[in-house]
Amino acid sequence: MATTQRGLNPVRCPGRKGAGKGGTAMKRVKLHRPGINALAMVLACAVIVAAVTGRAQQLPDQAPIVDTAARAAKARSLAHAYSEKLRANLAQALKEGGPVGAIGACNILAPEMNTSVTDESTFEIARTALRVRNPDNAPDAWEQATLEMFQKALIGGADPKTLETNDVVTTKEGQRLFRYMRPITMHEPCLVCHGSNVAQDVKAEIAKYYPDDKATGFNLGELRGAFSLVQQLD
Ligand code: HEC
């Protein structure tokens, strides 16, 4: 493959998972607020109907109530697994090539890593943020609103480990999706590439791959971004 899916400079990735599958990298799903609101209304009505009549299940064209708790639990465990894998890969890349080498490392760039975590499930996973390094990670409207909510909660002193959100939304094409997000905060090893004092050579290397980088200047404990998971429901 001459170019990556993310429109970056080509990077040679021997042993890259998913290579040869012809671009199996995850495509981010773009959603639209009006659909979200419409579905929220339908679900709210379904609950009200159920409460009033006690026979919502018998209505033929009622959208089924989604088992959000079980899906959220699965999404949470996938996000944890993904996070662990990222940290391990990052530590390895830093050990091998230092920060400059790690930027070009496949394990940071390769979106295929996403599918290696979610292969066994029907979830897709990605990272997003209010200020992104890779423009392909930019949030859609639902993610943006959720990130702003996380940001506010963290500033208000919330424990990031307890923060998460999930929702059932409908795309404008009528596809129902289960969506889940949890925050990613800044830790010590992140400062070298996302902090306020990024070394000159690291900056130069970042600029090579990400000329529009907006992901520096973060402090320890701040919101860096979020894991965002999506699963098609029908
Ligand atoms: C060696 C440099 C390096 C280090 C250290 C590093 N990152 Fe990144 N980070 C990157 C690069 C490069 C990208 C762009 C990846 C891509 O193309 O999707 C990125 C992207 C991200 C994104 C996705 C959103 C965006 O900005 O595009 C998040 C979230 C993130 N990093 C969080 C962290 C956290 C949390 C840590 C610490 C545990 C960390 N990073 C450590 C280089 C680094």
Boltz pocket constraint, residues with backbone or C-beta under 6 A from the ligand:
constraints:
  - pocket:
      binder: B
      contacts: [[A, 6], [A, 87], [A, 90], [A, 98], [A, 99], [A, 100], [A, 102], [A, 103], [A, 108], [A, 109], [A, 127], [A, 128], [A, 129], [A, 131], [A, 132], [A, 133], [A, 134], [A, 135], [A, 137], [A, 184], [A, 185], [A, 186], [A, 187], [A, 189], [A, 190], [A, 191], [A, 192], [A, 193], [A, 194], [A, 215], [A, 224], [A, 225], [A, 226]]
      max_distance: 6.0
